[in-house]
Amino acid sequence: MFDGAWTALVTPFRDDAVDERALRDLVEGQIAGGIDGLMPCGTTGESVNLSHAEFAHVVKVVIDQAKGRVPVVPGVGTASTRHTLELAEEAKKLRADGVLLVSPYYNRPSQEGLYAHFKLVAERGGLPVVLYNIPGRCGVDVTLPTMERLASVERIVAIKEATGNVTRSADLIAAFGSRFTVLSGDDGLTLPIMAVGGRGVVSVASNVVPGEVAKLVDLALAAKWDDARAQAQRLRPLFEVLFAEPSPGPCKAAMVMQKRIAAEIRLPMVLPTEATTSRVRAVLQQLGAL
């Protein structure tokens, strides 16, 4: 279920409210582009800036619009185990296909704390869990020994690996590849991680060019490595510019240029500078994505 190209879906806003019409159109565009699954309400979806009601609304709309054509796995991770479990239970009530569970940020728990947090939410939440390991945002790393302990938790089925370290991904795949599906959490590392056994990506760039990212993943899954390398090189400038400033600012700027969403992002996030916006436009023009 978790193999392939997944989109870390942005949350479109208009007049400081979720833009339902734009969100439905985004879902349609993603499915038409060949994306294998959708992950709303993650980092790219500005999850920490959504109220509980907005979270439920976004998840409900995405599931309703997808109509079972692709799985929907919303992000439910927060700094609080109790709040995380509440969101996981909400996702189950809304009939999500799983949940994306990031490490509790700011608290910086010990490995024992991480293990207890993930285990409790997986067991009580009632849905398949994709762990999301991104030390750069959370301040803690889910280590290999902790992953070994989590391997006994039945509902934990996949990992979004965003340490930025291909060697770490290779170690993870070597140790647990038969137990967990490993997905790249970095667009730019999609091909290297898949080359060592990863099964896809949770992508920011696929918000902008879903078909191009789906093509890259499909080529890698088919072991067409020469073609996959060429496609990765083609997309490399986009992968770079989308993270020239904190995400999802550049991604949203690109989608504004494509007339897919309104130019809104919630503080403390901001849209990118004029210089970065110009770079984004140039890359989109080069790709024929405008």
C-alpha positions in Angstrom: 0.0 0.0 0.0 2.8 2.5 0.8 5.0 2.0 -2.2 5.2 4.8 -4.7 5.0 8.6 -5.0 3.1 10.2 -2.2 2.3 13.9 -2.0 2.8 15.9 1.2 -0.2 18.0 0.3 -0.3 21.7 0.9 -3.3 23.3 2.7 -4.7 26.1 0.5 -6.1 29.1 2.3 -8.3 32.0 1.2 -9.2 34.8 3.5 -7.5 32.9 6.4 -9.8 29.9 6.0 -9.2 26.5 4.3 -10.1 26.9 0.6 -12.2 23.8 0.1 -12.7 24.4 -3.7 -8.9 24.7 -4.3 -8.3 21.7 -2.0 -10.7 19.5 -4.0 -9.0 20.7 -7.3 -5.6 19.8 -5.9 -6.7 16.3 -5.0 -8.0 15.8 -8.6 -4.8 17.1 -10.1 -2.7 14.8 -7.9 -4.7 11.7 -8.9 -4.7 12.7 -12.6 -0.9 13.1 -12.4 -0.5 9.5 -11.2 0.3 10.1 -7.5 0.0 6.9 -5.5 -1.2 8.5 -2.2 -1.9 11.7 -0.4 -0.6 12.9 3.0 -2.5 16.1 4.1 -1.8 17.9 7.3 1.9 17.3 7.5 4.7 19.8 7.6 3.9 20.9 4.1 0.3 21.2 5.0 1.1 23.6 7.8 -0.2 21.2 10.4 1.0 23.1 13.4 -1.0 26.1 12.2 -4.3 24.3 11.9 -7.0 24.1 14.5 -8.5 20.7 15.4 -11.6 21.7 13.4 -9.5 22.7 10.4 -7.6 19.4 10.6 -10.8 17.4 10.5 -12.2 19.5 7.7 -9.1 19.1 5.5 -8.9 15.4 6.1 -12.7 14.9 5.4 -12.5 16.9 2.2 -9.4 15.1 0.9 -10.9 11.6 1.7 -14.3 12.6 0.1 -12.6 13.9 -3.0 -10.2 11.0 -3.4 -13.2 8.6 -3.3 -11.0 5.6 -2.6 -8.9 6.1 -5.8 -5.7 6.6 -3.7 -5.1 6.1 0.0 -5.2 9.2 2.3 -2.8 9.2 5.3 -3.0 12.5 7.3 -0.3 13.8 9.6 -1.4 13.6 13.2 1.9 14.1 15.0 2.2 16.9 17.6 4.3 17.7 20.6 1.8 16.1 22.9 1.0 12.4 23.0 -2.5 13.1 24.2 -3.2 15.5 21.4 -1.6 13.2 18.8 -3.9 10.4 19.9 -6.9 12.6 19.6 -6.0 13.5 16.0 -5.3 9.8 15.2 -8.8 8.9 16.6 -10.3 11.7 14.5 -8.5 10.4 11.4 -9.9 6.9 12.1 -13.4 8.3 12.5 -13.1 10.0 9.1 -12.0 6.7 7.5 -8.4 7.6 6.7 -6.2 4.8 5.5 -3.4 5.4 8.0 -1.6 8.2 9.9 1.7 9.9 9.5 3.3 10.2 12.9 6.2 12.6 13.4 8.4 12.6 16.5 7.1 14.9 19.3 8.9 18.2 18.6 10.2 20.7 21.1 9.9 18.2 24.0 12.9 16.4 22.7 12.1 13.1 24.4 14.5 10.3 25.2 14.6 7.2 23.1 12.4 5.5 25.7 10.0 8.4 25.4 9.9 8.1 21.7 9.3 4.4 21.9 6.4 4.8 24.4 4.8 7.6 22.4 4.8 5.8 19.0 3.7 2.5 20.6 0.8 4.0 22.4 -0.5 6.0 19.4 -0.1 3.0 17.1 -1.9 0.6 19.5 -4.7 2.9 20.5 -5.1 4.9 17.3 -6.3 1.9 15.4 -4.8 2.8 12.0 -1.6 1.8 10.1 1.2 4.2 11.1 3.9 5.7 8.9 6.7 7.0 11.2 8.2 10.3 10.2 11.8 10.8 11.3 13.0 14.3 10.7 15.6 15.3 13.4 16.2 18.7 11.8 12.7 19.9 12.7 12.0 17.8 15.8 15.4 17.9 17.6 15.5 14.2 18.2 16.4 11.2 16.0 14.6 7.9 16.1 17.7 5.6 16.3 18.1 2.1 14.8 17.9 0.4 18.3 14.6 2.2 18.9 13.3 1.1 15.4 14.2 -2.4 16.4 12.0 -2.2 19.4 9.2 -0.6 17.3 9.4 -3.5 14.9 7.3 -5.5 17.3 4.4 -3.0 17.1 2.1 -4.4 14.5 0.5 -1.3 13.1 3.8 0.5 12.4 4.2 -0.3 8.7 6.3 2.3 7.0 8.9 5.1 7.7 9.3 8.5 6.1 13.0 8.9 6.5 14.2 12.5 6.4 17.5 12.5 8.2 19.2 13.6 4.9 21.6 10.7 5.3 21.5 8.0 2.6 23.8 5.7 4.7 21.3 5.9 7.5 18.6 4.9 5.1 20.6 2.0 3.8 21.2 0.8 7.3 17.5 1.1 8.1 16.6 -0.8 4.9 19.2 -3.5 5.6 17.9 -4.0 9.1 14.2 -3.6 8.7 13.4 -3.5 4.9 11.4 -6.7 5.2 9.4 -5.3 8.1 8.8 -1.6 7.1 8.3 0.2 3.8 11.0 2.9 3.7 10.1 6.2 1.9 12.4 9.1 1.2 11.3 12.2 3.1 13.6 14.4 0.9 12.8 15.0 -2.8 16.5 15.3 -3.6 17.3 12.0 -2.1 14.5 10.0 -3.7 16.7 8.2 -6.2 19.6 7.5 -3.9 17.3 6.1 -1.2 15.4 4.0 -3.8 18.7 2.7 -5.2 19.5 1.2 -1.8 16.0 -0.3 -1.4 13.6 2.4 -0.6 10.1 2.1 -2.1 9.2 5.7 -2.9 9.0 9.2 -1.6 6.7 11.6 0.4 7.2 14.6 -1.9 6.8 18.3 -1.7 7.7 18.8 -5.3 4.8 16.6 -6.4 2.4 19.4 -5.3 3.9 21.3 -8.3 4.6 18.6 -10.8 2.9 15.4 -9.7 3.4 13.6 -13.0 7.1 14.3 -13.1 7.6 13.0 -9.6 5.4 9.9 -10.2 7.5 9.2 -13.3 10.8 9.3 -11.3 9.5 6.9 -8.7 7.9 4.5 -11.3 11.2 4.4 -13.2 13.1 3.6 -10.0 10.6 0.9 -9.0 11.0 -0.7 -12.4 14.8 -0.6 -12.0 15.2 1.6 -15.1 18.1 3.3 -13.5 19.5 5.2 -16.5 16.1 6.8 -17.2 15.5 7.4 -13.5 18.8 9.2 -13.2 17.9 11.4 -16.2 14.6 12.2 -14.6 16.2 13.0 -11.3 18.6 15.4 -13.0 15.8 17.1 -14.8 14.0 17.7 -11.5 17.0 18.6 -9.4 16.7 22.4 -9.9 13.1 22.2 -8.7 14.0 20.1 -5.7 16.7 22.6 -4.7 14.6 25.8 -5.1 11.6 24.5 -3.2 13.9 24.4 -0.2 15.8 27.6 -0.8 13.7 29.0 2.1 11.6 27.3 4.7 9.0 25.0 3.2 6.2 25.2 2.2 6.9 28.9 1.3 8.6 28.3 -2.1 6.2 25.4 -2.9 3.2 27.6 -2.3 4.7 30.4 -4.4 5.1 27.9 -7.3 1.5 26.9 -7.0 0.3 30.5 -6.9 2.2 31.0 -10.2 0.3 28.0 -11.6 -3.0 29.6 -10.4 -3.8 26.6 -8.2 -4.0 28.4 -4.9 -4.3 31.9 -3.4 -1.1 33.6 -2.1 -1.7 32.8 1.5 0.5 31.1 4.1 0.1 31.3 7.9 2.5 33.0 10.2 5.1 32.3 11.4 5.7 30.9 7.9 5.9 33.5 5.1 6.0 33.4 1.3 9.5 33.6 -0.1 11.5 36.7 -1.0 11.4 38.2 -4.4 14.8 36.7 -5.3 13.6 33.2 -4.4 10.3 33.7 -6.2 12.2 34.7 -9.3 14.2 31.5 -9.1 11.1 29.5 -8.7 9.5 31.0 -11.8 12.6 30.4 -13.8 12.7 26.7 -12.8 9.0 26.2 -13.6 9.5 27.8 -17.0 12.4 25.5 -17.7 10.3 22.5 -16.8 7.3 23.7 -18.8 5.3 23.8 -15.6 3.7 27.2 -16.1 
